[in-house]
């Protein structure tokens, strides 16, 4: 059993900020004192068969440190923030019972918010409302729907891209069903006690001082994904025959753009060349937009300890900050014993 005075650890950050390297370094250093197990906080890593485009930890990395909540869903299935909270809360308790330290790592900020702050019981999906919204979107387009959302829930609209149809639709659906903006469910603290095992969590984040540094990292990683066979991975998913572009899994950044590019190629004919340059540009832009939204989320979390990920010594600074936090917890416990 892990001592109660030691907090869970959480490492958040935008895409390509170095979270995996940071987490593995923490596990290596802390492993001298206690075992560490990683809980993924990433809505894309839950999907099987989506390895390259999600930058999923390698088999060697996952063998070095136990990882959880990776490859737990088929791409046909959805996975909600509420399901994540339920799974993560259970895992935290199980990991601590084994005498290990839970380390939550990822970039899905809604999951972090839901786990650390609690999440209200949001309205269930309403097929009638959803069909009505889809018909409206056919008429005015998703940027038009985004403008409609801004009228009733400007907070949510500000963090969503105008083309993010899945999330715009859900936000409007919540508004029509409940009469309350989606953002009100994210900010209310009701339900935080249900994640009591997560209530004592030390949150660290990797954030760039220089956005150009992150943009360059994003471009490099996207090129590495292309070289590793990302388009073949998406072709294999399409070849299943049961997936489509409107599934949450296929709307993940990169996969959405790849699917659309392959659709365009198919319309032009079987011998039409793939416009890799166009796809690359769209994929990098979409990833930059995701990173911007992630940083916006992080800045709304004042309890975090931010580390500049573009510093050459970022990983060492992260490890030092975590050690200081754990040592302080030890001292506090000794003083009150």
C-alpha positions, 0 to 999 in steps of 0.5 A: 500500500502506498503511504497516503501522504504521497500524492498521485502525479500528473503530467500534462502538456500539448502534443509534441511537448515531450510528455512521454520522455518526461514520464519515462524519466520520472519512472526511471528516477522514482523507480529507485524509491517505489514502483511507478505505473502510468495511466494514459490520459489521452482520448486517442491512445484508447484505440487499437490499431491506431498506433502511428498517428497517435504517437503511441508509446512503443512496445519497449516503452510500455515494457519498461513501465506498466501502462494503462488505458491504452488499446482498450477500445475498438475504433468503432466504439466511443469513450467518454470523459465519464468512462475515463474518470471511472476507469482512472479512479479504479486504477489509481486505487489498485495501483496504490494498493500495490504499493506503486505510484500512479503517474497520469500522463497525457494531453486530453485536458477534458479528462484531467479536468473531469478527474481532478475537478469532478464532472456533473452528470451531463445529459445523455445523447438525444437522437432527435436533437442530434438529427435536428442539429445535423440537418441545420449543419447541412444548411449552414455548415459547421462554421455557422453552427460554431457561430450559433454555439458562440451565442449560447456558450461562448466559453466552449466555442472559444476553445473549439475550432469552427470545423470541429463538428463532433464537439460543436454538435455535442455542445449544442446538443447539451444546450438544447437538452438541458438549457445549460452551456456545456462549459457549466458542466466542466466548471462545476465541482460537483462530483469531484468527491467521486474521484477521491483517490485523485483528489490529492494529485500533484499536477505538472505541465510541459508548456513552451515559452516559444510557440515556434519551438513547438511548431517545429516539433509538431512538423518533425513528428508529423514527418516521422509519422509519414515516414513510419507508414501513417497513410498505410495505417489509415488505409488499413482502417478504411479497408475494414469496411465498418469505419467512417469519418464521423466516428470519434476515433476517425476524427482524431487529429491526423486521421481526419485529414488522412481520411479526407485526403484518401476520400478525395483520391478515391473520387478522382479515380484509382490511379490518382496520385495522393497529394502528400504535400497538401495532406501534410500541410493540413495535418500540421495545421490541425495539430498546431490548432490542437496544441493551442487549445491544449495550452488554453486549457492548461492556463485555466488550471492554476494548480499546475506546476509549469515546466518550460518544455523548450528549455534544454534541461526541461526533463531534468527540471521536471524530475527535480520539481517532482522530487521536491514535491514528494520530499515535501510531502514526506517532511509534512507527514513526519512533522504531523506524525 
